[in-house]
Each structure stands twice: as C-alpha cells, then as structure tokens.
Amino acid sequence: MRLAKKIIRIHFEAVNYRSEVWVNDEAVGAHEGGYTGFELQIDDLLIEGENFIAVRIITPLITRDVVIDGLGRDDMPHWRGAITGGIWQPVSLMATGTVYVDDTFVTTDINTGKVTIASTFQNQGLKLQSTGVEWTITEFNENTPIASSLVKLSLNPDIAGIGIHALNDGDWVLGAGLIDNFRNPKKPYYAIKKVFADRYIAIRPSDQNVYAGRSVQILLTSVNDGDILSGTLLLRVKANDGQTLLDVNEKMIIPNGIIDLGAYDINTERVEGRCHIDLSF
C-alpha cells in the first residue's frame, strides 16, 4: 500500500451544523459548528483497496418544529438569506509524514506593525524527529521579504509548538519568542490553548528589541498543560559562518504550568546574518 507509512487525515472546510464521521464502520469523531473547519486522523482505520467513509449531519432546523439529538428549531446559527446545510465547503484527504504542521495562528498589531505567529507541530512518531521551520513575511501582493527566520527543531512526541515573534521593519528577534510575553506572561498560555498545544517550549530575548552587533540574553520558557516531564535540554546556537555561539546540555524537570527554564548570554557583536538554533528536549 503506497500510503501505508503516512499520516492520513480527512479535512472538512465546513459542515453545517453537527457532523459525525465513520470510516469502514468505525466511529472517528464529531464536530459541532457550521462555519469552521476541522480534521480527523484516519490512517489506522484505512484498509488496502476500497474504503467507506460516512458522514451523518444534523442541518439547521428551520421549517420543522422537531428535536434531533437535543437540537431543536432555530437552535443552530443560520441566516434566512443563505440557508446552507450539510457539507458546503471542500473536503480533502491529506497524507504527510509523521511530523507535520497542525495549525498556525497569526495576530497583528495595526499600531506597531508587529506580527505574532504561533504554530503547532505534530510528531506522530515514537522518537525525536529533526525538522526545520522557515517563515517569511512579504509585502502585500509582492515577493519582497520584510522579515524571515530559519529554526531547526528536534520535536519530542510529548512537546508541540513554537512561537515566532516578528517585529516591524528594522527590528528582529533572535529565534522564537513567546506571544507578547513581555507584558503579560498569561497571554502565551491562552494563545497556545487556541492552537491546541498542550506542551510548549519557546525562546525569546530578554529585551524586546534586539539589534545586530550587540550582545543579547535569551530566555527559555516552557508552558506545560500536562504531566511533569523529565529529560535533557539541548540548545545550540550557531552563526552563518559555523561559529558556535551557545551550547547547552542540561538535565531538567519541566513541571506543570508556565516556568522560566533559564537565561543564556550570547555575544553577537561580530555576528552578521542569520543565527541557526537547534532545540530539543
């Protein structure tokens, strides 16, 4: 079977209103809400050859005064000028490797031009997986880059997520940063919950603005919404010319909650261009 070793998900752009999905007579999952997308992992239920996918949908009840599975007339959001029920947006099957981007959440500040990117990564394997994350912000309708970064990660199956804090033109942030953690340490926790990352490790500079040619201290912070984790933290920062700027190898315990893991000094006075970060736990 050509896709035997792939992670396969079925993605629905929108189904109005409540939907339940079966694959080969096995229940996969359900979703409520007619205007938001959702996806379900189904590779463990697929067989070689023909597969059968069934979707049961409760559409908005408008003309009948009945109750179906606890939902009655006018209980579901709808507009009389566009009564859309059932599968009304595209459906797709996605096949990826064991490591893939699960979700990305972007926020902006119109007053400062600041952009914050939070992505959730999934590692469905049973061991650490190395991967590279590259992001670029370009001008609207143009390919002119405004900001970019390249981060190499070792993804632990127990830890997901990396936050990238990009500033307005002229500033840059080393590696990755917690979402607006400079003002309110609780904000990253709730933002991460939006992208369903239960465990999260991020890097940020101690000062919000970091300029080339100056030294910088970077801070490691963990957000853990699960059980206590124990392991070895590996953090290495290299310049474009191969010079090692930081090499950390520490055994530590990550408890539940938002915890500062440590602060590390990096001398960037003679460093030009990008810095590459390897991070694993």
C-alpha positions in Angstrom: 0.0 0.0 0.0 1.6 3.2 -1.2 0.5 5.3 1.8 1.0 2.6 4.4 3.5 4.7 6.4 1.8 8.0 6.0 -0.3 10.0 8.5 -3.6 10.4 6.7 -6.2 13.0 7.8 -9.6 13.9 6.4 -10.2 17.7 6.4 -13.6 19.4 6.2 -13.6 23.1 5.4 -17.1 23.5 6.8 -20.1 21.2 7.6 -23.4 22.7 8.8 -24.2 22.0 11.6 -23.3 18.9 13.7 -21.4 16.2 12.0 -20.3 12.6 12.9 -17.8 10.7 10.8 -17.3 7.0 10.3 -14.6 5.1 8.4 -15.2 1.5 7.5 -18.0 1.3 10.1 -15.7 2.7 12.9 -16.6 6.0 14.6 -13.8 8.5 14.0 -15.1 11.7 15.7 -17.6 14.5 15.6 -17.7 18.3 15.2 -20.3 21.0 16.0 -20.3 24.3 14.2 -21.3 25.0 10.6 -18.7 27.6 9.7 -15.3 26.4 11.0 -13.1 23.7 9.6 -12.0 20.5 11.3 -10.0 17.4 10.5 -9.7 13.8 11.8 -6.8 11.3 11.6 -8.0 8.1 9.9 -4.9 6.2 8.8 -5.3 3.4 11.4 -8.8 2.7 10.1 -7.9 2.5 6.4 -7.5 -0.8 4.5 -5.9 -1.6 1.2 -8.3 -1.2 -1.6 -11.8 0.4 -1.3 -12.7 2.3 1.9 -16.1 3.5 3.0 -16.5 7.0 4.6 -19.9 8.0 6.1 -20.9 11.4 7.5 -24.1 11.9 9.5 -25.2 15.6 9.6 -27.8 17.4 11.5 -28.5 20.6 9.5 -30.2 23.7 10.8 -33.8 23.0 11.6 -35.9 25.9 10.2 -39.2 24.6 8.7 -39.9 21.7 11.1 -40.6 22.0 14.8 -38.8 18.9 15.9 -35.8 18.0 18.2 -33.0 15.8 16.9 -30.3 14.8 19.3 -31.1 17.7 21.6 -31.1 20.3 18.8 -34.4 22.0 18.0 -35.8 24.5 15.7 -33.7 27.7 15.4 -31.1 26.3 17.9 -28.3 26.4 15.2 -27.0 29.7 13.8 -28.2 30.5 10.3 -29.3 33.4 8.1 -32.5 33.2 6.1 -30.9 34.7 3.1 -28.3 31.9 2.9 -29.6 28.7 4.4 -26.6 26.4 3.9 -26.8 22.9 5.4 -24.7 19.8 5.1 -21.2 19.7 3.6 -21.0 23.1 1.9 -17.2 23.6 1.7 -14.5 21.4 0.2 -13.4 18.1 1.7 -9.8 16.7 1.2 -7.6 13.9 2.3 -4.1 14.8 3.4 -1.1 12.4 3.6 2.0 13.5 5.4 5.0 12.1 7.2 5.0 11.7 11.0 6.0 15.3 11.5 3.6 18.0 10.1 2.2 21.5 10.8 -1.1 21.0 12.6 -2.2 24.7 12.9 -1.0 28.2 12.6 -2.4 31.2 14.4 -1.4 34.8 13.3 -2.1 38.0 15.1 -1.2 41.6 14.2 -1.0 45.0 15.8 -2.0 47.7 13.4 -0.4 50.4 15.5 3.1 48.9 15.7 3.1 46.7 12.6 4.1 43.8 14.9 3.2 40.3 13.7 3.0 37.2 16.0 2.9 33.7 14.6 2.1 30.6 16.7 2.3 27.2 15.1 1.5 23.8 16.4 3.6 20.9 15.1 2.6 17.2 15.5 5.2 14.4 15.9 3.3 11.1 15.5 6.4 9.1 15.7 7.8 7.4 18.9 11.1 9.2 18.9 12.7 12.6 18.5 12.4 14.0 14.9 14.6 16.7 13.5 12.9 19.3 11.3 13.4 22.8 10.0 10.9 25.6 10.3 11.3 28.6 7.9 8.9 31.5 7.8 8.9 34.7 5.7 6.8 37.8 5.7 6.5 39.6 2.4 5.0 42.8 1.1 1.3 42.5 0.1 0.9 41.3 -3.5 4.7 41.2 -3.8 7.6 38.8 -3.1 9.7 41.4 -1.3 10.6 39.9 2.1 10.2 42.0 5.2 11.3 39.5 7.8 12.3 35.9 7.9 13.9 33.2 10.1 15.0 29.6 9.9 14.9 27.5 13.0 15.9 23.8 13.3 14.0 21.8 15.9 14.0 18.3 17.3 10.4 17.6 18.0 9.6 15.4 21.0 6.3 13.5 20.7 5.4 14.9 24.1 6.1 18.6 23.2 4.5 20.6 20.5 4.7 24.2 19.4 7.0 27.1 18.6 6.2 30.8 18.8 7.7 33.3 16.5 7.6 37.0 17.5 8.3 39.2 14.4 8.7 42.9 14.9 8.2 45.8 12.5 10.7 46.6 9.8 14.2 47.3 11.2 14.0 45.1 14.3 14.4 41.4 14.7 14.1 38.8 17.4 16.6 36.0 17.8 15.0 32.6 17.1 11.5 32.3 18.6 9.6 34.2 21.2 6.6 33.8 23.4 3.4 35.6 22.3 3.6 39.0 23.9 5.2 37.6 27.0 7.0 40.9 27.6 3.8 42.4 29.1 1.7 39.5 30.3 3.0 36.0 30.9 -0.5 34.6 30.9 -1.1 35.6 27.3 1.0 32.9 25.7 -0.8 30.3 27.7 -4.2 31.2 26.4 -2.9 31.8 22.9 -1.3 28.4 22.8 -4.6 26.9 24.0 -6.2 28.3 20.9 -3.9 26.2 18.7 -4.2 23.1 20.9 -0.6 22.9 22.0 -0.6 21.2 25.5 3.2 21.4 25.9 5.3 24.3 24.5 8.9 25.4 24.7 10.0 28.8 23.3 13.0 31.1 23.1 12.9 34.9 23.4 15.3 37.7 24.0 15.4 39.4 27.4 14.9 42.7 25.7 12.1 43.1 23.3 14.2 44.8 20.6 17.5 43.1 19.6 19.8 44.8 17.1 22.7 43.3 15.1 26.1 44.0 16.6 25.1 43.8 20.2 25.1 41.1 22.9 21.8 39.5 23.8 20.5 37.3 26.6 17.9 34.7 25.6 15.4 33.2 27.9 13.9 29.7 27.7 10.3 29.4 28.9 8.0 26.3 29.0 4.3 26.1 29.0 3.2 22.6 30.2 -0.5 21.8 30.4 0.2 18.1 31.1 2.1 15.8 33.4 5.6 16.5 34.7 8.3 15.9 32.1 12.0 14.9 32.8 14.7 14.9 30.2 17.8 16.6 28.7 17.6 20.1 27.3 19.8 20.5 24.2 20.2 24.1 22.9 22.8 25.2 20.3 23.0 28.5 18.5 25.3 28.9 15.5 26.2 31.8 13.3 26.1 31.6 9.5 29.9 31.0 9.4 29.6 27.9 11.6 30.7 29.7 14.8 29.1 28.2 17.9 27.5 31.0 20.0 25.8 28.8 22.6 25.9 25.1 23.5 23.6 24.0 26.4 23.3 20.4 27.6 21.3 20.2 30.8 19.2 17.6 32.6 16.0 19.2 34.0 12.4 18.6 35.0 9.5 20.6 33.4 6.6 20.9 35.9 3.0 21.8 35.1 2.4 25.5 34.4 4.5 28.4 32.9 8.1 28.0 34.0 11.3 30.0 33.1 13.8 27.3 32.4 16.9 29.5 32.2 18.7 32.6 30.8 21.7 32.4 28.5 24.1 35.0 27.2 25.1 35.2 23.5 27.8 37.6 22.2 26.6 38.8 18.7 28.9 41.8 18.4 30.8 40.2 15.4 27.9 38.2 14.0 26.2 39.0 10.7 23.3 37.4 9.0 21.1 34.7 10.4 21.6 32.6 13.5 20.6 28.9 13.5 19.0 27.4 16.5 18.8 23.6 17.4 16.5 22.9 20.3 15.3 19.6 21.7 14.2 18.1 25.0 
